[in-house]
Amino acid sequence: MSFYSNAYDHMVVVMDCGDLEVIYGAASEKAYEKLMKIMEGLGESGKEPESVDKLTG
């Protein structure tokens, strides 16, 4: 597993098993939009999320 975050309003798991696999979900549209903004470009050219704190904050 490459990255995992679980907060009260969303969760995301990113696994690199040869191919990048992502499982994610959110409890509200606002939480989903926040999650999508943080994950934007993830997996492109080895880009990592800006900060795990941004996901949980």
N, C-alpha and C positions, 0 to 999 in steps of 0.2 A: 504494500500500500504506500502510495507516495504522499497523500495528503488526506486529512480527515478533519472535519469540523462538525460539531453538533451543538446547536444553541436552542433556546426555547422556541424560536420561530422558524428555524430552518436547519437543514443538514446537507452535507456534501461529502462525498467520498470520491477521490480520484486515484485510480490504480493504473500503473504502467506495467502491463504484462505482455510486452511486445507491441501491443496496440493500446492507445490511451482509452480507458473506460471511465465514464463519469456517471455517478448516480447522485441525484440531488432533488430537493423538494423544499417547499416553504409553506408556512401556515397562512400567509396572507399575500396579497398582490404586492404590497409595499416591501415585505421581506424578500419576495421573489425578485423584484426589481433591484434591490440592494445586492442580492447574491449574484445576479447576472452582471452587474457593473463590476464587482470585485473579480469575477471569474473571466471577464472579457479577455480574450487572447490566450487563455491558459492552454498550454500545450504547443503554442506556436513558438518556434525557435527556442525552446527550453524555458519560456517565460514562467516565472513562479508568481503566485498571488502576491499582491502588494504587501499585505499584512494579514495574518490570522486575526489580529485584534480588530480589524475593520469588519470581519465577519461576525464577531461576537459582540461588538460594541454598538 
